[in-house]
Amino acid sequence: METINNDSSLKDGLISKDKLIALKKNLIGNETVIVICGPTCSGKTRAALNLAMLLDTDIISADSMQAFRYMDIGTDKQDLEKFSVKQFMINICDPDYRLTAVEFRDIARKVIKEEFFNKNKIPIIAGGSGLHIRAIIDDLMCAPDSRHELKKEIKEKIKLKGLDYYYNELKKMDMEYALKISSNDERRIVRALEVCYSTNRKFSDYLTNWEERKSIYNCVMIGLNTERKSLYDNIDKRVKEMIEKGLLEEVSLLYERGYSGCNSITQAIGYKELIKYLDGEMSLDESIEEIKKNTRHLAKKQLTWFKADGRINWVESGSSAGIKDIMKDILSIINLKVEHGRI
């Protein structure tokens, strides 16, 4: 992974030693949390690692799938210990454990307090799981996680009575939310009904502070943006490298251990497609192409999610941007926030 050595970075004009000392003091004093986000394959880990090395701190992963043990190659876990940088929120549970966004939030906030603020270190959250980032940093009332059996039951009933019937059911239970969505949006209708049925509360109750985007921390949010062609090239390259590193063998081992039906595996790109190959549903080449296609779709969804958040300051991280350029832009954003007293 491309890195900038601390001493050379100072010499090359990224930031003077005095300014770096002052910046760290300010960020620590204000208990600032730095967030590095963006779509998959945009260079978040590289940027976070270089920033952590510069600020003498560690990283909190906001990748929901990296939390699971034994899922290493497909989630692109990186060994940062050789750079003397710790990663938190990685390998915290087995694949068959149902880790909710609320539990993830609670563990991460505990880490921020005990491993960073209490030790005068600057938390750097890095990842592409937008929901989990917001769960950690924002003052949200989170809706309960999806219940597979109830969700399946609602979908079966929709097949029998039609989507219009259940859209009208939603209007009776939560008119406010029903009017915000299309009567043809089955995914959102099912999710809202699932919450209404399981909690006896309106789904809209959980969205009251969603649009406020109010953080409980002093945050500097940085998004990495890569032009589409470069991003898709990165995706194809990463998938090829994962296969070469032994992704199929990793998935086969999980399959043999009985994890193939776990929620984490059935949701994780790179795993669910190869499970289909192991089940004889498609060829290996077809499953690899499916991984590439699904990763591109994920990147598009992630970018849409993050672009909706006006707090994010965007940095170009495409093929034309070297790590020094990226770091200069990131430091410029952080310094600007400090100088204007916005953190």
Buried (B, 14 or more C-beta within 10 A) or exposed (E): EEBBEBEEBBEEEBBEEEEBEBBBEBBBEBBBBBBBBBBBBBBBBBBBBBBBBBBEBBBBBBBBBBBBBEBBBBBBBBEBEEBEBBBBBBBBBBBBBEBBBBBBBEBBBEBBEEBBBEEEBBBBBBBBBBBBBBBBBBEBEBBBBBBEEBBEBBBEBBEEEEBEEBBEBBBEBBEEBBEEBEBEBBEBBBBBBBBBBBEEBBBBBBBEEBEEBEBEBBBBBBBBBBEEEBBBBBBBEBBEEBBEBEBBEBBBEBBEEEBBEBBBBEEBBBBBBBBBBBEEEBEEEEBBBBBBEBBBEBBEBBBEBBEEBEBBBBBEBBEEBEBBEBBBBBBEBBBEBBEEEEB
